[in-house]
Amino acid sequence: MITTSPTEFLDACAALAPLPEAAATARAAFLVAPAGFALAQESARDNRYMDLSRTVDPLRALAQHGALAQALRADVPVITFPGDPATPDAVFPNNVFATAPGRLIVGRMRHPVRQREAARADIRAFFGDLLGYDEIDLSGCSGLVAELTGSLVIDRVRGIGYCGIGERCNLAGAEAMHQAFGLRLTYCFELAASEYHTNVVLALLASRAAIIAADGFRDPAAAQAIAQACGGRAIWLSPAQKQAFAGNAITLSDERVWMSAGAAAALTDAQREALAGYGFALDAVALDEIEKAGGSLRCCVGEIY
């Protein structure tokens, strides 16, 4: 079922029991190294978190990325694919490649600079030839935009997708992702005009709590419905905290939340205590150089289910 109504969504959500064998978090992760790190002008057209006037340090970005991979190994095995200077946004692979158990999904990107990433044969071969995953390729589909887990935040335990409609995902893309990920329920809502991806304004933490930036939603009722679906277990972000990427977080285990050092520093003591009350430790990695490209820690991590 796909719905745009918060009331219809909550009614359908209440009827969904957890999937008996679904894992709340991934069993491994993959990253793509920032090779020749630079800001992509095409992406800056609708990514308001980018500032093309800022200078970047490619070696510093590479060092921060390496530290991220090392840190995440505390929770899961991590694979890092080589980058390519021709695809500067490839450091954010979760928008292009995503998985469900036994399946690799390849997204349909809006900008040509990102569409080039979807053609990577090595990542496709890793999942298809080595892991034996079936491939669902949306990259050549006309009439849709579907930037995978940038646009779609998934409750894996209940099979629920939260899909932000905007310039990086349309309703046709939401429908295609609903089918590709094998979801039972997808709630589609419009993002605020200034937002490009859902995973900047919403994070689901091991399917039991949420981090929500209410001003990232066009309709406040959508944000409230998501919090209600999480049993009220929600950390609400201010606009400044959202800008610091505190909503761009991920759980790779049932006990830990990862976000960038800048994002973690933006949290209040009360928010940290709330996370602890939900059963999560908080760990952070310095990513301020990579964040100049308009994404943060969650955007860097592709999940392997």
Secondary structure, 3 states (H helix, E strand, C coil): CEECCHHHHHHHHHCCCCCCCCCCCCCEEEEECCCCCCCCHHHHCCCCCCCCCCCCCHHHHHHHHHHHHHHHCCCCCEEEECCCCCCHHHHCHHHCEEEECCEEEECECCCHHHHCHHHCHHHHHHHHHHCCCEEEECCCCCCCCECHHHHEEEECCCCEEEEEEECCECHHHHHHHHHHCCCCEEEEEEECCCCCCHHHCEEEECCCEEEECHHHECCHHHHHHHHHHCCCCEEECCHHHHHCCCCCCECCCCCEEEEEHHHHHHCCHHHHHHHHHCCCEEEEECCHHHHCCCCCHHHHCEEEC
